[in-house]
Amino acid sequence: MEASLKARAHQLLDELPEDASIEDLMHELYELRTVEQGLAASKAGRLTPHEEAKEQVLARLRKSA
């Protein structure tokens, strides 16, 4: 069973160091959301094969050079 948002937020807060800033918290929340979005995309079959992703990145780098 998936943990509730509130439970995940509590866990995240508990894992932060005592001297963490609001920016640290916001960064951790952003990372958590990004991972959740990636997992949801994976479950839905919205994946880009590694070689294709690599080609896309190389094409963008060549275009910007």
MISEZA-277491 format. One record per residue (C-alpha): z, y, x; residue number from 1. Coordinates in steps of 0.1 Angstrom, whole numbers, always signed. Each point is the difference from the previous one (the first is absolute). Last residue first. Example, Ala and Ser with C-alpha at 12.3 -4.5 7.8 and 13.67 -1.06 7.14 Angstrom:
# MISEZA-277491
<kolke Z="+71" Y="-11" X="+137" zati="2"/>
<kolke Z="+7" Y="-34" X="-14" zati="1"/>
//
This chain:
# MISEZA-277491
<kolke Z="-304" Y="+245" X="+271" zati="65"/>
<kolke Z="+9" Y="+1" X="-37" zati="64"/>
<kolke Z="-28" Y="-23" X="-11" zati="63"/>
<kolke Z="+7" Y="-25" X="+28" zati="62"/>
<kolke Z="+37" Y="-2" X="-10" zati="61"/>
<kolke Z="-9" Y="-4" X="-37" zati="60"/>
<kolke Z="-24" Y="-29" X="+9" zati="59"/>
<kolke Z="+26" Y="-16" X="+22" zati="58"/>
<kolke Z="+26" Y="+1" X="-29" zati="57"/>
<kolke Z="-25" Y="-15" X="-24" zati="56"/>
<kolke Z="-10" Y="-27" X="+24" zati="55"/>
<kolke Z="+37" Y="-10" X="+6" zati="54"/>
<kolke Z="+5" Y="-1" X="-38" zati="53"/>
<kolke Z="-30" Y="-23" X="-3" zati="52"/>
<kolke Z="+13" Y="-23" X="+28" zati="51"/>
<kolke Z="+34" Y="-2" X="-16" zati="50"/>
<kolke Z="-11" Y="-9" X="-35" zati="49"/>
<kolke Z="+7" Y="+27" X="-26" zati="48"/>
<kolke Z="+24" Y="-10" X="-27" zati="47"/>
<kolke Z="+3" Y="+7" X="-37" zati="46"/>
<kolke Z="+8" Y="-35" X="-12" zati="45"/>
<kolke Z="+26" Y="+11" X="-25" zati="44"/>
<kolke Z="+28" Y="-15" X="+20" zati="43"/>
<kolke Z="-13" Y="+18" X="+31" zati="42"/>
<kolke Z="-1" Y="+33" X="-19" zati="41"/>
<kolke Z="+36" Y="-5" X="-12" zati="40"/>
<kolke Z="+11" Y="-8" X="+36" zati="39"/>
<kolke Z="-17" Y="+31" X="+13" zati="38"/>
<kolke Z="+16" Y="+22" X="-27" zati="37"/>
<kolke Z="+34" Y="-14" X="+8" zati="36"/>
<kolke Z="-5" Y="+6" X="+37" zati="35"/>
<kolke Z="-10" Y="+36" X="-7" zati="34"/>
<kolke Z="+30" Y="+5" X="-23" zati="33"/>
<kolke Z="+24" Y="-13" X="+26" zati="32"/>
<kolke Z="-15" Y="+22" X="+27" zati="31"/>
<kolke Z="+2" Y="+31" X="-21" zati="30"/>
<kolke Z="+36" Y="-7" X="-9" zati="29"/>
<kolke Z="+8" Y="-5" X="+36" zati="28"/>
<kolke Z="-16" Y="+33" X="+9" zati="27"/>
<kolke Z="+18" Y="+18" X="-28" zati="26"/>
<kolke Z="+33" Y="-14" X="+13" zati="25"/>
<kolke Z="-6" Y="+10" X="+35" zati="24"/>
<kolke Z="-11" Y="+35" X="-12" zati="23"/>
<kolke Z="+33" Y="+2" X="-19" zati="22"/>
<kolke Z="+17" Y="-5" X="+33" zati="21"/>
<kolke Z="+17" Y="-31" X="+12" zati="20"/>
<kolke Z="+34" Y="+5" X="+18" zati="19"/>
<kolke Z="+17" Y="-30" X="-16" zati="18"/>
<kolke Z="-29" Y="-23" X="+9" zati="17"/>
<kolke Z="-22" Y="-12" X="-28" zati="16"/>
<kolke Z="+4" Y="-36" X="-11" zati="15"/>
<kolke Z="+24" Y="+8" X="-29" zati="14"/>
<kolke Z="-25" Y="+26" X="-13" zati="13"/>
<kolke Z="-28" Y="-25" X="+0" zati="12"/>
<kolke Z="+21" Y="-26" X="-18" zati="11"/>
<kolke Z="+11" Y="+25" X="-26" zati="10"/>
<kolke Z="-37" Y="+10" X="-6" zati="9"/>
<kolke Z="-10" Y="-37" X="-3" zati="8"/>
<kolke Z="+28" Y="-5" X="-26" zati="7"/>
<kolke Z="-11" Y="+31" X="-20" zati="6"/>
<kolke Z="-36" Y="-11" X="+1" zati="5"/>
<kolke Z="+10" Y="-33" X="-14" zati="4"/>
<kolke Z="-2" Y="-32" X="+22" zati="3"/>
<kolke Z="-28" Y="-24" X="-7" zati="2"/>
<kolke Z="+9" Y="-34" X="-13" zati="1"/>
//
